[in-house]
């Protein structure tokens, strides 16, 4: 059997391609069965649980708009995912040709540079991803977002309050410290905004969803913005996608040129 060789990954040389690595990883964190939750919050949380369980696969094309980081601009990409842990991204150059392929098979994250066909493999790239994106968002949370799921921080208490515009707000705490706020739309079925906090209760990431129109179809909004507490931000636009479609699991492993394509 021929021995496979992997290149040593040096993130500083591949800044643009690292941007899309943020979409690899696993799905949102599940709440513990020991979470203390009020009855009203329980009803809303059951809606979120349903949203997070409905999708088994998703694929489509989109645009990543970078407003900060070392390489601001707009880039088209195609993606396929099978939550909670499998995803593949095809980053395209301005001419529409593949520039890099990013994938995760549930354990390993892969990056292939098409120009010289070099292959890299690592388990985690969270720090490098945050640096190049300019927003300190977790890989798992980004995967949940592009899969139509609601990312969840680890928590032990859930309360509900009323927002100014009528939508309920779920407040998640861990050890009495707020770790996440989830603002629902007035319909009680879709999310309007998510605020993430660190272990000290300091705001870290804000996620704002586009307001849905009656003509919008599917679980993904037209776009969502992800911003840091310092004002840096990115926008992910979902141009076209299909849910719960057959996907060849082989596409999530980049070890063979004969692997299936998106």
NORMOQUI-V441446 format. One record per residue. N is the residue number from 1. RES is the residue in one letter. SS is DSSP state (2 for helix, 1 for strand, 0 for the rest). PHI is phi in degrees with one decimal (* if undefined). Layout:
# NORMOQUI-V441446
n & res & ss & phi
N & RES & SS & PHI
N & RES & SS & PHI
This chain:
# NORMOQUI-V441446
n & res & ss & phi
1 & X & 0 & *
2 & X & 0 & -72.6
3 & X & 0 & -77.2
4 & X & 0 & -86.8
5 & X & 0 & -122.1
6 & X & 0 & -117.4
7 & X & 1 & -74.2
8 & X & 0 & -77.3
9 & X & 0 & -80.8
10 & X & 0 & -124.4
11 & X & 2 & -60.3
12 & X & 2 & -66.8
13 & X & 2 & -89.0
14 & X & 0 & -128.0
15 & X & 2 & -54.5
16 & X & 2 & -62.8
17 & X & 2 & -69.9
18 & X & 2 & -65.3
19 & X & 2 & -57.2
20 & X & 2 & -83.3
21 & X & 2 & -64.5
22 & X & 2 & -61.9
23 & X & 2 & -91.2
24 & X & 0 & -100.0
25 & X & 0 & 139.3
26 & X & 0 & -114.9
27 & X & 0 & -77.9
28 & X & 0 & -62.7
29 & X & 0 & -74.9
30 & X & 0 & -81.0
31 & X & 0 & -70.9
32 & X & 0 & -72.8
33 & X & 0 & -66.1
34 & X & 0 & -93.1
35 & X & 0 & -66.0
36 & X & 1 & -85.8
37 & X & 1 & -143.5
38 & X & 0 & -76.0
39 & X & 2 & -63.4
40 & X & 2 & -64.3
41 & X & 2 & -63.5
42 & X & 2 & -62.2
43 & X & 2 & -63.9
44 & X & 2 & -68.4
45 & X & 2 & -68.2
46 & X & 2 & -65.8
47 & X & 2 & -64.4
48 & X & 2 & -64.0
49 & X & 2 & -61.9
50 & X & 2 & -64.3
51 & X & 2 & -58.2
52 & X & 2 & -74.3
53 & X & 2 & -103.7
54 & X & 2 & -70.6
55 & X & 0 & -87.5
56 & X & 0 & -109.1
57 & X & 0 & -161.8
58 & X & 1 & -156.3
59 & X & 1 & -149.1
60 & X & 1 & 177.4
61 & X & 1 & -128.1
62 & X & 1 & -156.6
63 & X & 1 & -135.8
64 & X & 1 & -105.0
65 & X & 1 & -106.6
66 & X & 1 & -101.4
67 & X & 0 & -103.2
68 & X & 0 & -151.8
69 & X & 0 & 80.1
70 & X & 0 & -77.2
71 & X & 0 & -135.3
72 & X & 0 & -65.2
73 & X & 1 & 149.6
74 & X & 1 & -117.2
75 & X & 1 & -137.8
76 & X & 1 & -83.9
77 & X & 1 & -151.6
78 & X & 1 & -116.1
79 & X & 1 & -142.8
80 & X & 1 & -141.2
81 & X & 1 & -146.7
82 & X & 1 & -129.2
83 & X & 0 & -57.4
84 & X & 0 & -97.1
85 & X & 0 & -126.8
86 & X & 1 & -119.9
87 & X & 1 & -157.3
88 & X & 1 & -141.3
89 & X & 1 & -125.6
90 & X & 1 & -113.4
91 & X & 1 & -87.8
92 & X & 1 & -110.8
93 & X & 0 & -81.7
94 & X & 0 & -57.9
95 & X & 0 & -86.2
96 & X & 0 & 86.9
97 & X & 0 & -91.6
98 & X & 1 & -60.5
99 & X & 1 & -105.2
100 & X & 1 & -161.4
101 & X & 1 & -119.7
102 & X & 1 & -119.7
103 & X & 1 & -151.0
104 & X & 1 & -139.9
105 & X & 1 & -99.6
106 & X & 0 & 107.4
107 & X & 0 & -126.8
108 & X & 0 & -108.4
109 & X & 1 & -106.9
110 & X & 1 & -116.9
111 & X & 1 & -139.3
112 & X & 1 & -116.2
113 & X & 1 & -91.4
114 & X & 0 & -69.9
115 & X & 0 & -58.9
116 & X & 0 & -121.7
117 & X & 0 & 58.6
118 & X & 1 & -87.8
119 & X & 1 & -118.1
120 & X & 1 & -119.5
121 & X & 1 & -145.0
122 & X & 1 & -147.9
123 & X & 0 & -80.2
124 & X & 0 & -146.0
125 & X & 0 & -137.0
126 & X & 2 & -58.4
127 & X & 2 & -65.8
128 & X & 2 & -64.9
129 & X & 2 & -62.1
130 & X & 2 & -60.9
131 & X & 2 & -63.9
132 & X & 2 & -77.9
133 & X & 2 & -75.0
134 & X & 0 & 86.8
135 & X & 0 & -130.4
136 & X & 0 & -82.8
137 & X & 0 & -107.6
138 & X & 0 & -74.2
139 & X & 2 & -57.1
140 & X & 2 & -60.1
141 & X & 2 & -69.4
142 & X & 2 & -66.3
143 & X & 2 & -61.4
144 & X & 2 & -59.6
145 & X & 2 & -63.5
146 & X & 2 & -78.0
147 & X & 0 & -99.6
148 & X & 0 & 79.0
149 & X & 0 & -99.9
150 & X & 0 & -102.3
151 & X & 0 & -68.0
152 & X & 0 & -130.2
153 & X & 0 & -79.6
154 & X & 0 & -65.0
155 & X & 0 & -154.1
156 & X & 0 & -130.4
157 & X & 1 & -143.0
158 & X & 1 & -131.7
159 & X & 1 & -122.2
160 & X & 1 & -132.7
161 & X & 1 & -131.0
162 & X & 1 & -98.6
163 & X & 0 & -80.2
164 & X & 0 & -62.2
165 & X & 0 & -93.7
166 & X & 0 & 102.5
167 & X & 0 & -81.0
168 & X & 1 & -75.1
169 & X & 1 & -123.4
170 & X & 1 & -86.6
171 & X & 1 & -115.0
172 & X & 1 & -101.6
173 & X & 1 & -125.9
174 & X & 1 & -133.7
175 & X & 0 & 54.8
176 & X & 0 & 70.8
177 & X & 1 & -106.1
178 & X & 1 & -65.0
179 & X & 1 & -118.9
180 & X & 1 & -164.6
181 & X & 1 & -123.5
182 & X & 1 & -121.6
183 & X & 1 & -93.6
184 & X & 1 & -90.2
185 & X & 0 & -72.6
186 & X & 0 & -63.3
187 & X & 0 & -75.5
188 & X & 0 & 71.4
189 & X & 0 & -117.9
190 & X & 0 & -131.6
191 & X & 1 & -96.1
192 & X & 1 & -101.9
193 & X & 1 & -160.2
194 & X & 1 & -130.4
195 & X & 1 & -118.2
196 & X & 1 & -106.5
197 & X & 1 & -132.2
198 & X & 0 & -83.0
199 & X & 0 & -67.7
200 & X & 0 & -97.0
201 & X & 0 & 85.4
202 & X & 0 & -87.5
203 & X & 1 & -59.9
204 & X & 1 & -121.2
205 & X & 1 & -140.0
206 & X & 1 & -120.3
207 & X & 1 & -119.4
208 & X & 1 & -115.9
209 & X & 1 & -95.9
210 & X & 0 & -63.6
211 & X & 0 & -67.5
212 & X & 0 & -77.1
213 & X & 0 & -103.1
214 & X & 0 & -62.7
215 & X & 0 & -85.1
216 & X & 0 & -68.4
217 & X & 0 & -121.4
218 & X & 0 & 88.1
219 & X & 0 & -86.5
220 & X & 0 & -95.1
221 & X & 0 & -75.6
222 & X & 0 & -58.3
223 & X & 1 & -159.9
224 & X & 1 & -144.1
225 & X & 1 & -105.7
226 & X & 1 & -122.0
227 & X & 1 & -127.2
228 & X & 1 & -88.0
229 & X & 0 & -64.6
230 & X & 0 & -87.9
231 & X & 0 & 101.9
232 & X & 0 & -70.0
233 & X & 1 & -154.9
234 & X & 1 & -133.9
235 & X & 1 & -127.1
236 & X & 1 & -108.4
237 & X & 1 & -103.1
238 & X & 1 & -103.7
239 & X & 1 & -82.5
240 & X & 1 & -158.8
241 & X & 1 & -159.6
242 & X & 1 & -131.5
243 & X & 1 & -105.9
244 & X & 0 & 50.8
245 & X & 0 & -112.5
246 & X & 0 & -64.1
247 & X & 0 & -133.5
248 & X & 0 & -71.9
249 & X & 2 & -58.3
250 & X & 2 & -64.6
251 & X & 2 & -69.6
252 & X & 2 & -87.9
253 & X & 0 & -120.0
254 & X & 0 & -109.5
255 & X & 0 & -123.2
256 & X & 0 & -148.1
257 & X & 0 & -61.9
258 & X & 0 & -83.9
259 & X & 0 & -60.6
260 & X & 0 & -64.9
261 & X & 0 & -105.3
262 & X & 0 & -64.9
